Amino acid sequence: MTRIAIISDIHGNLPALEATMADLRRMSADQVIVNGDVINRGPQSAACLTAVRAMGWPVVFGNHEEYVLKMRSGDMPREWESDWWLPTRSAAESLSESDVAFLRGLPWHYVLAEPGLPPVRIVHGSPRRLNEGVGYWLSDADLCDLAAGVPEPVLVCAHTHRPFNRRVGERWFLNTGAVGAPFNGDPSAQYVLLTAHNGAWHADLRAVAYDRAPVYAAWEQAGYLHRSAIAHVFKYEVETATYHLGPYLEFCGANGLDERRLESFMQYRAAASHMPPGRTVKLRST
């Protein structure tokens, strides 16, 4: 029985990655493919990339690999020099030259072609764009449109941090969810396990509980929480398993707040505390 695991969006969260690796051993995965965003957001980018590279797993290029490479090379907008971007700068500075060369050589897709089974295309965003999300909000027609020209009948994406599973005719669309920062209200580390049976793939959307206290401690030890509001946003996303960056920026814009100030984040957090996990809404202060 062939079992292929596809994990993604580790985002510098080493405890989540370690819990996922333990589950992969329990499930006896024959192969593991990493579908982008190993690094950035979380405080342990170098450690996560070291762990992934040590396993020899194929890795697909993600948009956060792109951000960190731009920061590392200096090919970035002027505003990236502000303290707002300290997590990305810290991630870029933590990587070795070997790490940087590895990231620059990553492919933008991976094709899984097991004999006697439907071929699978694995991309971080969509076949069209690195940062295009594939998820429940898309219609069947939208999904088929973004997959036009893709010969493989199975498409596995990531990027949205939300698991997804839908069949449209002969096509099958999956999203792995996120190992390090899920946005579906479940803080467990999440990934997809494909199992071969009778000439077909069967998907198990896995969710692995883990202790998040060590990653919170790593944020404290990183030394930039007192300077970077976005680091607090990223930490809050892990705490709540909810997307907050976009709503936070909308909140600041609606209330005339400077998003770079820690006081602005604290106001947002107080306003957002009533929200159900996994849900985001446009917020205004009261």
GIKAHU-V624525 format. One record per pair of residues at least 24 apart in sequence whose ideal C-beta (glycine too) atoms are under 8 Angstrom apart, sorted by the first residue. I is the first residue (numbers start at 0). J is the second residue. If there is no record, write none. Layout:
i=I j=J
i=I j=J
This chain:
i=0 j=194
i=0 j=195
i=0 j=196
i=1 j=29
i=1 j=113
i=1 j=116
i=1 j=194
i=1 j=195
i=2 j=26
i=2 j=27
i=2 j=28
i=2 j=29
i=2 j=30
i=2 j=192
i=2 j=193
i=2 j=194
i=2 j=195
i=3 j=28
i=3 j=29
i=3 j=30
i=3 j=31
i=3 j=32
i=3 j=111
i=3 j=113
i=3 j=119
i=3 j=192
i=3 j=193
i=4 j=28
i=4 j=30
i=4 j=31
i=4 j=32
i=4 j=190
i=4 j=191
i=4 j=192
i=4 j=193
i=5 j=31
i=5 j=32
i=5 j=33
i=5 j=34
i=5 j=121
i=5 j=155
i=5 j=173
i=5 j=175
i=5 j=190
i=5 j=191
i=5 j=192
i=5 j=193
i=6 j=31
i=6 j=32
i=6 j=33
i=6 j=34
i=6 j=175
i=6 j=178
i=6 j=190
i=6 j=191
i=7 j=33
i=7 j=34
i=7 j=35
i=7 j=36
i=7 j=61
i=7 j=123
i=7 j=157
i=7 j=158
i=7 j=175
i=7 j=176
i=7 j=177
i=7 j=178
i=7 j=190
i=8 j=34
i=8 j=35
i=8 j=36
i=8 j=61
i=8 j=157
i=8 j=158
i=8 j=160
i=8 j=175
i=8 j=176
i=8 j=177
i=8 j=178
i=8 j=179
i=8 j=180
i=9 j=33
i=9 j=36
i=9 j=37
i=9 j=38
i=9 j=41
i=9 j=47
i=9 j=51
i=9 j=177
i=9 j=178
i=9 j=179
i=10 j=36
i=10 j=37
i=10 j=38
i=10 j=39
i=10 j=40
i=10 j=41
i=10 j=63
i=10 j=177
i=10 j=178
i=10 j=179
i=10 j=180
i=10 j=233
i=11 j=37
i=11 j=38
i=11 j=39
i=11 j=40
i=11 j=41
i=11 j=42
i=11 j=43
i=11 j=44
i=11 j=46
i=11 j=47
i=11 j=90
i=11 j=179
i=12 j=41
i=12 j=43
i=12 j=47
i=12 j=178
i=12 j=179
i=12 j=180
i=12 j=188
i=12 j=214
i=12 j=237
i=13 j=41
i=13 j=43
i=13 j=46
i=13 j=47
i=13 j=50
i=13 j=213
i=13 j=214
i=13 j=217
i=14 j=209
i=14 j=210
i=14 j=211
i=14 j=213
i=14 j=214
i=15 j=178
i=15 j=179
i=15 j=188
i=15 j=209
i=15 j=211
i=15 j=214
i=16 j=47
i=16 j=50
i=16 j=51
i=16 j=178
i=16 j=179
i=16 j=188
i=17 j=50
i=17 j=209
i=18 j=188
i=18 j=207
i=18 j=208
i=18 j=209
i=19 j=178
i=19 j=188
i=19 j=190
i=19 j=207
i=20 j=50
i=20 j=54
i=21 j=207
i=22 j=188
i=22 j=205
i=22 j=207
i=26 j=192
i=26 j=205
i=28 j=192
i=30 j=56
i=31 j=56
i=32 j=56
i=32 j=57
i=32 j=58
i=32 j=59
i=32 j=109
i=32 j=111
i=32 j=121
i=33 j=57
i=33 j=58
i=33 j=59
i=34 j=59
i=34 j=61
i=34 j=109
i=34 j=121
i=34 j=122
i=34 j=123
i=34 j=155
i=34 j=156
i=34 j=157
i=34 j=175
i=35 j=59
i=35 j=60
i=35 j=61
i=35 j=62
i=35 j=63
i=35 j=64
i=35 j=123
i=35 j=157
i=35 j=158
i=36 j=61
i=36 j=62
i=36 j=63
i=36 j=64
i=36 j=123
i=36 j=157
i=36 j=158
i=37 j=61
i=37 j=63
i=37 j=64
i=38 j=63
i=38 j=64
i=38 j=67
i=38 j=90
i=38 j=94
i=38 j=102
i=39 j=63
i=39 j=64
i=39 j=66
i=39 j=67
i=39 j=86
i=39 j=87
i=39 j=90
i=40 j=86
i=40 j=179
i=40 j=180
i=40 j=233
i=40 j=236
i=41 j=179
i=41 j=180
i=41 j=214
i=41 j=217
i=41 j=218
i=41 j=233
i=41 j=237
i=42 j=86
i=42 j=89
i=42 j=214
i=42 j=217
i=42 j=218
i=42 j=220
i=42 j=221
i=43 j=214
i=43 j=217
i=44 j=89
i=44 j=90
i=44 j=93
i=44 j=94
i=45 j=90
i=45 j=93
i=45 j=94
i=45 j=95
i=45 j=98
i=47 j=179
i=48 j=94
i=48 j=98
i=48 j=101
i=48 j=102
i=49 j=98
i=52 j=98
i=52 j=101
i=57 j=109
i=58 j=105
i=59 j=105
i=59 j=106
i=59 j=107
i=59 j=108
i=59 j=109
i=59 j=121
i=59 j=122
i=59 j=123
i=60 j=102
i=60 j=105
i=60 j=106
i=60 j=107
i=60 j=123
i=60 j=129
i=61 j=123
i=61 j=129
i=61 j=157
i=61 j=158
i=62 j=123
i=62 j=124
i=62 j=129
i=62 j=130
i=62 j=158
i=64 j=102
i=64 j=105
i=65 j=129
i=67 j=91
i=67 j=94
i=67 j=102
i=68 j=99
i=68 j=102
i=68 j=103
i=71 j=99
i=81 j=259
i=82 j=223
i=82 j=226
i=82 j=227
i=82 j=259
i=83 j=227
i=83 j=228
i=83 j=229
i=83 j=258
i=83 j=259
i=84 j=227
i=84 j=229
i=85 j=223
i=85 j=226
i=85 j=227
i=85 j=229
i=85 j=230
i=86 j=221
i=86 j=223
i=86 j=227
i=86 j=229
i=86 j=230
i=86 j=233
i=89 j=221
i=89 j=223
i=110 j=151
i=113 j=195
i=115 j=198
i=116 j=195
i=116 j=198
i=116 j=199
i=116 j=200
i=117 j=151
i=117 j=152
i=117 j=153
i=117 j=171
i=117 j=199
i=117 j=200
i=118 j=150
i=118 j=151
i=118 j=152
i=118 j=153
i=119 j=151
i=119 j=153
i=119 j=154
i=119 j=155
i=119 j=193
i=119 j=200
i=120 j=149
i=120 j=151
i=120 j=153
i=120 j=154
i=120 j=155
i=121 j=155
i=121 j=156
i=122 j=154
i=122 j=155
i=122 j=156
i=123 j=156
i=123 j=157
i=123 j=158
i=124 j=156
i=124 j=157
i=124 j=158
i=125 j=156
i=126 j=154
i=130 j=158
i=131 j=158
i=132 j=156
i=132 j=158
i=132 j=159
i=133 j=158
i=133 j=159
i=133 j=163
i=133 j=172
i=133 j=174
i=134 j=159
i=134 j=161
i=134 j=163
i=134 j=174
i=135 j=161
i=135 j=163
i=135 j=165
i=139 j=165
i=139 j=167
i=142 j=167
i=142 j=170
i=142 j=172
i=143 j=167
i=143 j=168
i=143 j=170
i=146 j=170
i=146 j=172
i=153 j=200
i=155 j=191
i=160 j=242
i=162 j=189
i=162 j=191
i=162 j=204
i=164 j=202
i=164 j=204
i=171 j=200
i=173 j=202
i=176 j=204
i=176 j=206
i=179 j=237
i=180 j=233
i=180 j=236
i=180 j=237
i=180 j=240
i=181 j=240
i=182 j=236
i=182 j=240
i=182 j=241
i=182 j=242
i=182 j=277
i=183 j=240
i=183 j=277
i=184 j=239
i=184 j=240
i=184 j=241
i=184 j=275
i=184 j=276
i=184 j=277
i=184 j=278
i=185 j=240
i=185 j=276
i=185 j=277
i=186 j=211
i=186 j=237
i=186 j=238
i=186 j=239
i=186 j=240
i=211 j=237
i=211 j=238
i=225 j=261
i=228 j=258
i=228 j=259
i=228 j=260
i=228 j=261
i=228 j=263
i=228 j=264
i=231 j=261
i=231 j=264
i=231 j=268
i=232 j=264
i=235 j=264
i=235 j=268
i=239 j=274
i=239 j=276
i=240 j=276
i=240 j=277
i=241 j=274
i=241 j=276
i=241 j=277
i=241 j=278
i=241 j=279
i=242 j=279
i=243 j=267
i=243 j=271
i=243 j=279
i=245 j=279
i=246 j=271
i=246 j=279
i=246 j=280
i=246 j=281
i=246 j=282
i=249 j=281
i=249 j=282
i=250 j=281
i=250 j=282
i=250 j=283
i=250 j=284
i=253 j=281
i=253 j=282
i=253 j=283
i=254 j=283
i=254 j=284
